[in-house]
Amino acid sequence: GYTDVGILAYSAKYASAYYGPFRDALDSAPKFGDKKTYQMDPANALEALKEIDLDISEGADMVMVKPALAYMDVIHRVRQHTNLPVAAYNVSGEYAMIKAAGQNGWIDEKKVMMETLTSMKRAGADLILTYFAKEVATILQ
């Protein structure tokens, strides 16, 4: 009954250590069970394409790869595999690495942020979900 509602499918959500800062902030680290039972194996790129096909067959309007940084090869494969919009989710651990390195003076935070997000776009992402959104919007104005 929701014909005018877009669906963004969490198509390729990998079991990743990059989720750590988000889980820690919410105190939501798994206390029992193993999320790896329903998240994808980081070594398996082909599973993403199978999940994409399944999500498309179920009516997805957009597909997503999460996290983005370590899975840009998957983003590229997905982009080659479908004409639907591809989203890349730049997760908390990716954000935290850049922030920490910038705060310690190890990198130019703004340049690395922009380079990282640009590389996600170059890999094939049509849209990027990121904790850097406000900073990027300010820079791009």
C-alpha positions in Angstrom: 0.0 0.0 0.0 3.0 2.4 0.0 3.4 3.0 -3.7 4.9 6.4 -3.3 7.6 5.6 -0.7 11.2 5.0 -1.7 12.9 2.0 -0.2 16.7 2.1 0.6 17.7 -1.5 1.2 20.6 -2.3 3.6 21.7 -4.7 0.9 25.3 -5.4 1.7 25.9 -4.9 5.4 29.2 -6.4 6.3 30.2 -7.7 9.8 32.7 -5.0 10.5 34.9 -3.7 13.3 34.2 -0.2 11.8 30.9 -0.1 13.7 32.7 0.0 17.1 32.5 3.7 17.9 28.7 3.8 17.2 28.1 0.7 19.3 30.2 2.0 22.1 28.5 5.4 22.1 25.1 3.8 22.5 26.4 1.1 24.8 24.9 -1.3 22.2 27.9 -3.7 21.7 26.4 -7.2 21.5 26.1 -8.7 24.9 24.9 -12.0 23.6 24.6 -13.7 20.2 26.7 -12.8 17.2 25.7 -10.2 14.6 27.9 -12.1 12.2 25.1 -14.5 11.8 23.1 -11.9 9.8 25.8 -9.6 8.6 27.9 -10.5 5.6 31.4 -12.1 5.7 34.0 -9.4 4.9 35.9 -11.8 2.7 32.8 -12.5 0.4 32.2 -9.9 -2.3 29.9 -12.0 -4.4 27.3 -12.3 -1.6 26.7 -8.6 -2.0 25.5 -9.1 -5.6 23.2 -11.9 -4.5 21.7 -9.7 -1.8 21.3 -6.8 -4.2 19.4 -9.0 -6.6 17.2 -10.2 -3.8 16.5 -6.7 -2.6 15.7 -5.5 -6.1 13.3 -8.4 -6.6 11.6 -7.4 -3.3 11.1 -3.8 -4.5 14.1 -1.8 -3.4 14.5 1.6 -5.1 18.1 2.1 -3.9 20.8 -0.3 -2.5 23.5 0.3 0.1 26.9 -1.0 1.0 27.9 -0.6 4.6 30.6 0.2 5.7 32.1 2.0 2.7 35.8 2.6 3.1 37.0 -1.0 3.2 34.4 -2.1 0.7 34.9 0.3 -2.2 35.6 -2.7 -4.5 32.1 -3.9 -3.5 30.6 -0.5 -4.2 32.2 -0.6 -7.7 30.9 -4.1 -8.4 27.4 -3.1 -7.2 27.5 0.0 -9.4 28.4 -2.2 -12.4 25.6 -4.7 -11.5 22.6 -2.4 -11.2 21.2 0.8 -12.6 19.5 1.6 -9.3 21.1 4.3 -7.1 23.9 3.0 -4.9 24.4 4.4 -1.4 27.7 4.1 0.5 27.4 4.3 4.3 30.5 6.0 5.8 30.2 4.6 9.3 31.3 5.8 12.7 34.7 4.0 12.7 35.7 5.5 9.4 34.7 8.9 10.7 36.5 8.3 14.0 39.8 7.3 12.3 39.9 10.5 10.3 38.8 12.7 13.3 41.4 11.2 15.6 44.2 11.4 13.1 43.3 15.0 12.4 43.1 16.0 16.0 46.5 14.4 16.6 48.0 16.4 13.7 48.8 13.3 11.8 46.8 14.3 8.7 45.0 17.3 7.2 41.5 16.3 8.4 39.5 18.3 5.8 41.6 17.1 2.9 41.5 13.5 4.0 37.8 13.7 4.6 37.1 15.1 1.1 39.5 12.6 -0.5 37.8 9.7 1.2 34.3 10.8 0.3 35.4 11.6 -3.3 36.9 8.1 -3.6 33.5 6.6 -2.5 31.8 8.6 -5.3 34.5 7.5 -7.7 33.9 3.9 -6.8 30.3 4.3 -7.9 28.3 5.7 -5.0 25.4 7.9 -6.1 24.9 9.0 -2.5 26.9 8.9 0.7 25.6 8.7 4.2 28.2 10.2 6.5 28.8 11.8 9.9 30.8 14.4 7.9 27.6 15.7 6.3 27.6 19.2 8.0 31.3 19.7 7.4 31.1 18.7 3.8 28.0 20.9 3.2 29.9 23.9 4.6 32.9 23.2 2.4 30.9 22.7 -0.7 28.8 25.9 -0.4 
